[in-house]
């Protein structure tokens, strides 16, 4: 007895899925990375003011 496969195992579907996963990951991580860079820049600026 054979079972019907209701989805395709093509490479295009795999590539699209990986692209969407990567895009979602980057969309979620970008705001955090920008906030971290701003925080680091502010710390460096505060340290420069303390030395003066």
mmJSON file of the N, C-alpha and C atoms, coordinates in Angstrom:
{"data_MODEL":{"atom_site":{
"group_PDB":["ATOM","ATOM","ATOM","ATOM","ATOM","ATOM","ATOM","ATOM","ATOM","ATOM","ATOM","ATOM","ATOM","ATOM","ATOM","ATOM","ATOM","ATOM","ATOM","ATOM","ATOM","ATOM","ATOM","ATOM","ATOM","ATOM","ATOM","ATOM","ATOM","ATOM","ATOM","ATOM","ATOM","ATOM","ATOM","ATOM","ATOM","ATOM","ATOM","ATOM","ATOM","ATOM","ATOM","ATOM","ATOM","ATOM","ATOM","ATOM","ATOM","ATOM","ATOM","ATOM","ATOM","ATOM","ATOM","ATOM","ATOM","ATOM","ATOM","ATOM","ATOM","ATOM","ATOM","ATOM","ATOM","ATOM","ATOM","ATOM","ATOM","ATOM","ATOM","ATOM","ATOM","ATOM","ATOM","ATOM","ATOM","ATOM","ATOM","ATOM","ATOM","ATOM","ATOM","ATOM","ATOM","ATOM","ATOM","ATOM","ATOM","ATOM","ATOM","ATOM","ATOM","ATOM","ATOM","ATOM","ATOM","ATOM","ATOM","ATOM","ATOM","ATOM","ATOM","ATOM","ATOM","ATOM","ATOM","ATOM","ATOM","ATOM","ATOM","ATOM","ATOM","ATOM","ATOM","ATOM","ATOM","ATOM","ATOM","ATOM","ATOM","ATOM","ATOM","ATOM","ATOM","ATOM","ATOM","ATOM","ATOM","ATOM","ATOM","ATOM","ATOM","ATOM","ATOM","ATOM","ATOM","ATOM","ATOM","ATOM","ATOM","ATOM","ATOM","ATOM","ATOM","ATOM","ATOM","ATOM","ATOM","ATOM","ATOM","ATOM","ATOM","ATOM","ATOM","ATOM"],
"id":[1,2,3,4,5,6,7,8,9,10,11,12,13,14,15,16,17,18,19,20,21,22,23,24,25,26,27,28,29,30,31,32,33,34,35,36,37,38,39,40,41,42,43,44,45,46,47,48,49,50,51,52,53,54,55,56,57,58,59,60,61,62,63,64,65,66,67,68,69,70,71,72,73,74,75,76,77,78,79,80,81,82,83,84,85,86,87,88,89,90,91,92,93,94,95,96,97,98,99,100,101,102,103,104,105,106,107,108,109,110,111,112,113,114,115,116,117,118,119,120,121,122,123,124,125,126,127,128,129,130,131,132,133,134,135,136,137,138,139,140,141,142,143,144,145,146,147,148,149,150,151,152,153,154,155,156],
"type_symbol":["N","C","C","N","C","C","N","C","C","N","C","C","N","C","C","N","C","C","N","C","C","N","C","C","N","C","C","N","C","C","N","C","C","N","C","C","N","C","C","N","C","C","N","C","C","N","C","C","N","C","C","N","C","C","N","C","C","N","C","C","N","C","C","N","C","C","N","C","C","N","C","C","N","C","C","N","C","C","N","C","C","N","C","C","N","C","C","N","C","C","N","C","C","N","C","C","N","C","C","N","C","C","N","C","C","N","C","C","N","C","C","N","C","C","N","C","C","N","C","C","N","C","C","N","C","C","N","C","C","N","C","C","N","C","C","N","C","C","N","C","C","N","C","C","N","C","C","N","C","C","N","C","C","N","C","C"],
"label_atom_id":["N","CA","C","N","CA","C","N","CA","C","N","CA","C","N","CA","C","N","CA","C","N","CA","C","N","CA","C","N","CA","C","N","CA","C","N","CA","C","N","CA","C","N","CA","C","N","CA","C","N","CA","C","N","CA","C","N","CA","C","N","CA","C","N","CA","C","N","CA","C","N","CA","C","N","CA","C","N","CA","C","N","CA","C","N","CA","C","N","CA","C","N","CA","C","N","CA","C","N","CA","C","N","CA","C","N","CA","C","N","CA","C","N","CA","C","N","CA","C","N","CA","C","N","CA","C","N","CA","C","N","CA","C","N","CA","C","N","CA","C","N","CA","C","N","CA","C","N","CA","C","N","CA","C","N","CA","C","N","CA","C","N","CA","C","N","CA","C","N","CA","C","N","CA","C","N","CA","C","N","CA","C"],
"label_alt_id":[null,null,null,null,null,null,null,null,null,null,null,null,null,null,null,null,null,null,null,null,null,null,null,null,null,null,null,null,null,null,null,null,null,null,null,null,null,null,null,null,null,null,null,null,null,null,null,null,null,null,null,null,null,null,null,null,null,null,null,null,null,null,null,null,null,null,null,null,null,null,null,null,null,null,null,null,null,null,null,null,null,null,null,null,null,null,null,null,null,null,null,null,null,null,null,null,null,null,null,null,null,null,null,null,null,null,null,null,null,null,null,null,null,null,null,null,null,null,null,null,null,null,null,null,null,null,null,null,null,null,null,null,null,null,null,null,null,null,null,null,null,null,null,null,null,null,null,null,null,null,null,null,null,null,null,null],
"label_comp_id":["UNK","UNK","UNK","UNK","UNK","UNK","UNK","UNK","UNK","UNK","UNK","UNK","UNK","UNK","UNK","UNK","UNK","UNK","UNK","UNK","UNK","UNK","UNK","UNK","UNK","UNK","UNK","UNK","UNK","UNK","UNK","UNK","UNK","UNK","UNK","UNK","UNK","UNK","UNK","UNK","UNK","UNK","UNK","UNK","UNK","UNK","UNK","UNK","UNK","UNK","UNK","UNK","UNK","UNK","UNK","UNK","UNK","UNK","UNK","UNK","UNK","UNK","UNK","UNK","UNK","UNK","UNK","UNK","UNK","UNK","UNK","UNK","UNK","UNK","UNK","UNK","UNK","UNK","UNK","UNK","UNK","UNK","UNK","UNK","UNK","UNK","UNK","UNK","UNK","UNK","UNK","UNK","UNK","UNK","UNK","UNK","UNK","UNK","UNK","UNK","UNK","UNK","UNK","UNK","UNK","UNK","UNK","UNK","UNK","UNK","UNK","UNK","UNK","UNK","UNK","UNK","UNK","UNK","UNK","UNK","UNK","UNK","UNK","UNK","UNK","UNK","UNK","UNK","UNK","UNK","UNK","UNK","UNK","UNK","UNK","UNK","UNK","UNK","UNK","UNK","UNK","UNK","UNK","UNK","UNK","UNK","UNK","UNK","UNK","UNK","UNK","UNK","UNK","UNK","UNK","UNK"],
"label_asym_id":["A","A","A","A","A","A","A","A","A","A","A","A","A","A","A","A","A","A","A","A","A","A","A","A","A","A","A","A","A","A","A","A","A","A","A","A","A","A","A","A","A","A","A","A","A","A","A","A","A","A","A","A","A","A","A","A","A","A","A","A","A","A","A","A","A","A","A","A","A","A","A","A","A","A","A","A","A","A","A","A","A","A","A","A","A","A","A","A","A","A","A","A","A","A","A","A","A","A","A","A","A","A","A","A","A","A","A","A","A","A","A","A","A","A","A","A","A","A","A","A","A","A","A","A","A","A","A","A","A","A","A","A","A","A","A","A","A","A","A","A","A","A","A","A","A","A","A","A","A","A","A","A","A","A","A","A"],
"label_entity_id":["1","1","1","1","1","1","1","1","1","1","1","1","1","1","1","1","1","1","1","1","1","1","1","1","1","1","1","1","1","1","1","1","1","1","1","1","1","1","1","1","1","1","1","1","1","1","1","1","1","1","1","1","1","1","1","1","1","1","1","1","1","1","1","1","1","1","1","1","1","1","1","1","1","1","1","1","1","1","1","1","1","1","1","1","1","1","1","1","1","1","1","1","1","1","1","1","1","1","1","1","1","1","1","1","1","1","1","1","1","1","1","1","1","1","1","1","1","1","1","1","1","1","1","1","1","1","1","1","1","1","1","1","1","1","1","1","1","1","1","1","1","1","1","1","1","1","1","1","1","1","1","1","1","1","1","1"],
"label_seq_id":[1,1,1,2,2,2,3,3,3,4,4,4,5,5,5,6,6,6,7,7,7,8,8,8,9,9,9,10,10,10,11,11,11,12,12,12,13,13,13,14,14,14,15,15,15,16,16,16,17,17,17,18,18,18,19,19,19,20,20,20,21,21,21,22,22,22,23,23,23,24,24,24,25,25,25,26,26,26,27,27,27,28,28,28,29,29,29,30,30,30,31,31,31,32,32,32,33,33,33,34,34,34,35,35,35,36,36,36,37,37,37,38,38,38,39,39,39,40,40,40,41,41,41,42,42,42,43,43,43,44,44,44,45,45,45,46,46,46,47,47,47,48,48,48,49,49,49,50,50,50,51,51,51,52,52,52],
"pdbx_PDB_ins_code":[null,null,null,null,null,null,null,null,null,null,null,null,null,null,null,null,null,null,null,null,null,null,null,null,null,null,null,null,null,null,null,null,null,null,null,null,null,null,null,null,null,null,null,null,null,null,null,null,null,null,null,null,null,null,null,null,null,null,null,null,null,null,null,null,null,null,null,null,null,null,null,null,null,null,null,null,null,null,null,null,null,null,null,null,null,null,null,null,null,null,null,null,null,null,null,null,null,null,null,null,null,null,null,null,null,null,null,null,null,null,null,null,null,null,null,null,null,null,null,null,null,null,null,null,null,null,null,null,null,null,null,null,null,null,null,null,null,null,null,null,null,null,null,null,null,null,null,null,null,null,null,null,null,null,null,null],
"Cartn_x":[0.843,0.0,0.891,0.611,1.388,0.612,1.355,0.743,1.015,0.068,0.226,1.05,1.952,2.753,2.126,1.742,1.002,1.899,3.211,4.11,5.28,5.919,6.996,8.337,9.268,10.605,11.622,11.195,12.09,13.106,14.213,15.253,14.792,13.892,13.378,12.646,11.846,11.112,12.071,13.101,14.1,14.823,15.22,15.913,15.01,13.744,12.812,12.617,12.501,12.325,13.549,14.735,15.956,16.081,15.73,15.785,14.829,13.622,12.646,13.073,13.647,14.136,15.272,16.194,17.316,16.821,15.885,15.334,14.636,13.861,13.166,14.171,15.218,16.244,16.916,17.29,17.949,17.006,15.739,14.774,14.589,14.691,14.548,15.824,16.985,18.243,18.757,18.352,18.86,18.582,17.359,17.137,18.003,18.205,19.054,20.499,20.984,22.362,22.548,21.59,21.681,21.669,20.789,20.73,22.05,22.645,23.926,25.03,25.062,26.072,25.909,24.678,24.432,24.898,24.619,25.05,26.567,27.26,28.724,29.266,28.655,29.115,28.92,27.831,27.601,28.605,28.945,29.936,31.296,31.67,32.947,32.949,31.827,31.734,31.831,31.197,31.267,32.681,33.379,34.759,35.668,35.434,36.257,36.016,34.791,34.491,35.129,35.219,35.815,37.313,37.954,39.396,39.765,38.886,39.197,39.212],
"Cartn_y":[-1.175,0.0,1.241,2.157,3.381,4.558,5.482,6.677,7.866,8.717,9.903,10.944,11.573,12.65,13.961,14.765,15.989,17.209,17.035,18.171,17.803,18.803,18.62,18.642,17.845,17.795,18.51,19.543,20.197,21.081,21.31,22.177,23.621,24.03,25.4,25.651,24.71,24.885,24.953,24.153,24.191,25.535,26.012,27.297,28.432,28.402,29.452,29.427,28.241,28.114,28.641,28.288,28.77,30.282,30.825,32.268,32.984,32.474,33.098,32.995,31.861,31.71,32.697,32.822,33.745,35.187,35.52,36.877,37.197,36.258,36.479,36.641,35.823,35.924,37.296,37.741,39.039,40.175,40.053,41.097,41.199,40.089,40.105,40.567,40.259,40.574,41.987,42.587,43.904,44.978,45.108,46.151,45.956,44.718,44.443,44.855,44.54,44.886,46.395,47.101,48.557,49.164,48.675,49.18,48.917,47.762,47.432,48.354,48.634,49.544,50.95,51.413,52.735,52.765,51.69,51.615,51.648,50.933,50.914,52.296,52.957,54.294,55.29,55.173,56.075,55.819,54.558,54.244,54.824,54.712,55.267,56.785,57.425,58.872,59.317,58.59,58.929,58.747,57.729,57.511,58.624,59.102,60.186,61.485,61.719,62.921,62.866,61.687,61.537,61.764,61.427,61.606,63.071,63.859,65.267,66.111],
"Cartn_z":[0.0,0.0,0.0,-0.91,-1.019,-0.444,0.15,0.708,-0.208,-0.353,-1.188,-0.441,-1.152,-0.579,-1.019,-0.064,-0.357,-0.478,-0.432,-0.554,-1.448,-1.965,-2.926,-2.203,-2.663,-2.058,-2.946,-3.631,-4.586,-3.87,-4.539,-3.997,-3.891,-4.781,-4.728,-3.421,-2.983,-1.724,-0.541,-0.56,0.51,0.518,-0.645,-0.73,-0.269,-0.658,-0.244,1.267,1.831,3.271,4.023,3.563,4.208,4.073,2.91,2.707,3.649,3.787,4.675,6.138,6.52,7.891,8.177,7.238,7.425,7.472,6.598,6.584,7.896,8.411,9.681,10.822,10.831,11.868,11.828,10.634,10.521,10.893,10.533,10.875,12.386,13.076,14.536,15.235,14.679,15.331,15.027,13.922,13.535,14.578,15.11,16.13,17.372,17.771,18.934,18.65,17.462,17.107,17.04,16.485,16.407,17.808,18.673,20.046,20.77,20.548,21.188,20.689,19.385,18.85,19.414,19.557,20.141,21.589,22.328,23.726,23.832,22.972,22.987,22.645,21.662,21.27,22.412,23.142,24.276,25.392,25.633,26.662,26.283,25.011,24.557,24.686,24.373,24.492,25.935,26.844,28.265,28.795,28.346,28.785,28.279,27.07,26.525,27.311,27.723,28.504,29.879,30.482,31.793,31.76,30.659,30.543,30.38,29.801,29.531,30.79],
"occupancy":[1.0,1.0,1.0,1.0,1.0,1.0,1.0,1.0,1.0,1.0,1.0,1.0,1.0,1.0,1.0,1.0,1.0,1.0,1.0,1.0,1.0,1.0,1.0,1.0,1.0,1.0,1.0,1.0,1.0,1.0,1.0,1.0,1.0,1.0,1.0,1.0,1.0,1.0,1.0,1.0,1.0,1.0,1.0,1.0,1.0,1.0,1.0,1.0,1.0,1.0,1.0,1.0,1.0,1.0,1.0,1.0,1.0,1.0,1.0,1.0,1.0,1.0,1.0,1.0,1.0,1.0,1.0,1.0,1.0,1.0,1.0,1.0,1.0,1.0,1.0,1.0,1.0,1.0,1.0,1.0,1.0,1.0,1.0,1.0,1.0,1.0,1.0,1.0,1.0,1.0,1.0,1.0,1.0,1.0,1.0,1.0,1.0,1.0,1.0,1.0,1.0,1.0,1.0,1.0,1.0,1.0,1.0,1.0,1.0,1.0,1.0,1.0,1.0,1.0,1.0,1.0,1.0,1.0,1.0,1.0,1.0,1.0,1.0,1.0,1.0,1.0,1.0,1.0,1.0,1.0,1.0,1.0,1.0,1.0,1.0,1.0,1.0,1.0,1.0,1.0,1.0,1.0,1.0,1.0,1.0,1.0,1.0,1.0,1.0,1.0,1.0,1.0,1.0,1.0,1.0,1.0],
"B_iso_or_equiv":[0.0,0.0,0.0,0.0,0.0,0.0,0.0,0.0,0.0,0.0,0.0,0.0,0.0,0.0,0.0,0.0,0.0,0.0,0.0,0.0,0.0,0.0,0.0,0.0,0.0,0.0,0.0,0.0,0.0,0.0,0.0,0.0,0.0,0.0,0.0,0.0,0.0,0.0,0.0,0.0,0.0,0.0,0.0,0.0,0.0,0.0,0.0,0.0,0.0,0.0,0.0,0.0,0.0,0.0,0.0,0.0,0.0,0.0,0.0,0.0,0.0,0.0,0.0,0.0,0.0,0.0,0.0,0.0,0.0,0.0,0.0,0.0,0.0,0.0,0.0,0.0,0.0,0.0,0.0,0.0,0.0,0.0,0.0,0.0,0.0,0.0,0.0,0.0,0.0,0.0,0.0,0.0,0.0,0.0,0.0,0.0,0.0,0.0,0.0,0.0,0.0,0.0,0.0,0.0,0.0,0.0,0.0,0.0,0.0,0.0,0.0,0.0,0.0,0.0,0.0,0.0,0.0,0.0,0.0,0.0,0.0,0.0,0.0,0.0,0.0,0.0,0.0,0.0,0.0,0.0,0.0,0.0,0.0,0.0,0.0,0.0,0.0,0.0,0.0,0.0,0.0,0.0,0.0,0.0,0.0,0.0,0.0,0.0,0.0,0.0,0.0,0.0,0.0,0.0,0.0,0.0],
"pdbx_formal_charge":[null,null,null,null,null,null,null,null,null,null,null,null,null,null,null,null,null,null,null,null,null,null,null,null,null,null,null,null,null,null,null,null,null,null,null,null,null,null,null,null,null,null,null,null,null,null,null,null,null,null,null,null,null,null,null,null,null,null,null,null,null,null,null,null,null,null,null,null,null,null,null,null,null,null,null,null,null,null,null,null,null,null,null,null,null,null,null,null,null,null,null,null,null,null,null,null,null,null,null,null,null,null,null,null,null,null,null,null,null,null,null,null,null,null,null,null,null,null,null,null,null,null,null,null,null,null,null,null,null,null,null,null,null,null,null,null,null,null,null,null,null,null,null,null,null,null,null,null,null,null,null,null,null,null,null,null],
"auth_seq_id":[1,1,1,2,2,2,3,3,3,4,4,4,5,5,5,6,6,6,7,7,7,8,8,8,9,9,9,10,10,10,11,11,11,12,12,12,13,13,13,14,14,14,15,15,15,16,16,16,17,17,17,18,18,18,19,19,19,20,20,20,21,21,21,22,22,22,23,23,23,24,24,24,25,25,25,26,26,26,27,27,27,28,28,28,29,29,29,30,30,30,31,31,31,32,32,32,33,33,33,34,34,34,35,35,35,36,36,36,37,37,37,38,38,38,39,39,39,40,40,40,41,41,41,42,42,42,43,43,43,44,44,44,45,45,45,46,46,46,47,47,47,48,48,48,49,49,49,50,50,50,51,51,51,52,52,52],
"auth_comp_id":["UNK","UNK","UNK","UNK","UNK","UNK","UNK","UNK","UNK","UNK","UNK","UNK","UNK","UNK","UNK","UNK","UNK","UNK","UNK","UNK","UNK","UNK","UNK","UNK","UNK","UNK","UNK","UNK","UNK","UNK","UNK","UNK","UNK","UNK","UNK","UNK","UNK","UNK","UNK","UNK","UNK","UNK","UNK","UNK","UNK","UNK","UNK","UNK","UNK","UNK","UNK","UNK","UNK","UNK","UNK","UNK","UNK","UNK","UNK","UNK","UNK","UNK","UNK","UNK","UNK","UNK","UNK","UNK","UNK","UNK","UNK","UNK","UNK","UNK","UNK","UNK","UNK","UNK","UNK","UNK","UNK","UNK","UNK","UNK","UNK","UNK","UNK","UNK","UNK","UNK","UNK","UNK","UNK","UNK","UNK","UNK","UNK","UNK","UNK","UNK","UNK","UNK","UNK","UNK","UNK","UNK","UNK","UNK","UNK","UNK","UNK","UNK","UNK","UNK","UNK","UNK","UNK","UNK","UNK","UNK","UNK","UNK","UNK","UNK","UNK","UNK","UNK","UNK","UNK","UNK","UNK","UNK","UNK","UNK","UNK","UNK","UNK","UNK","UNK","UNK","UNK","UNK","UNK","UNK","UNK","UNK","UNK","UNK","UNK","UNK","UNK","UNK","UNK","UNK","UNK","UNK"],
"auth_asym_id":["A","A","A","A","A","A","A","A","A","A","A","A","A","A","A","A","A","A","A","A","A","A","A","A","A","A","A","A","A","A","A","A","A","A","A","A","A","A","A","A","A","A","A","A","A","A","A","A","A","A","A","A","A","A","A","A","A","A","A","A","A","A","A","A","A","A","A","A","A","A","A","A","A","A","A","A","A","A","A","A","A","A","A","A","A","A","A","A","A","A","A","A","A","A","A","A","A","A","A","A","A","A","A","A","A","A","A","A","A","A","A","A","A","A","A","A","A","A","A","A","A","A","A","A","A","A","A","A","A","A","A","A","A","A","A","A","A","A","A","A","A","A","A","A","A","A","A","A","A","A","A","A","A","A","A","A"],
"auth_atom_id":["N","CA","C","N","CA","C","N","CA","C","N","CA","C","N","CA","C","N","CA","C","N","CA","C","N","CA","C","N","CA","C","N","CA","C","N","CA","C","N","CA","C","N","CA","C","N","CA","C","N","CA","C","N","CA","C","N","CA","C","N","CA","C","N","CA","C","N","CA","C","N","CA","C","N","CA","C","N","CA","C","N","CA","C","N","CA","C","N","CA","C","N","CA","C","N","CA","C","N","CA","C","N","CA","C","N","CA","C","N","CA","C","N","CA","C","N","CA","C","N","CA","C","N","CA","C","N","CA","C","N","CA","C","N","CA","C","N","CA","C","N","CA","C","N","CA","C","N","CA","C","N","CA","C","N","CA","C","N","CA","C","N","CA","C","N","CA","C","N","CA","C","N","CA","C","N","CA","C","N","CA","C"],
"pdbx_PDB_model_num":[1,1,1,1,1,1,1,1,1,1,1,1,1,1,1,1,1,1,1,1,1,1,1,1,1,1,1,1,1,1,1,1,1,1,1,1,1,1,1,1,1,1,1,1,1,1,1,1,1,1,1,1,1,1,1,1,1,1,1,1,1,1,1,1,1,1,1,1,1,1,1,1,1,1,1,1,1,1,1,1,1,1,1,1,1,1,1,1,1,1,1,1,1,1,1,1,1,1,1,1,1,1,1,1,1,1,1,1,1,1,1,1,1,1,1,1,1,1,1,1,1,1,1,1,1,1,1,1,1,1,1,1,1,1,1,1,1,1,1,1,1,1,1,1,1,1,1,1,1,1,1,1,1,1,1,1]
}}}
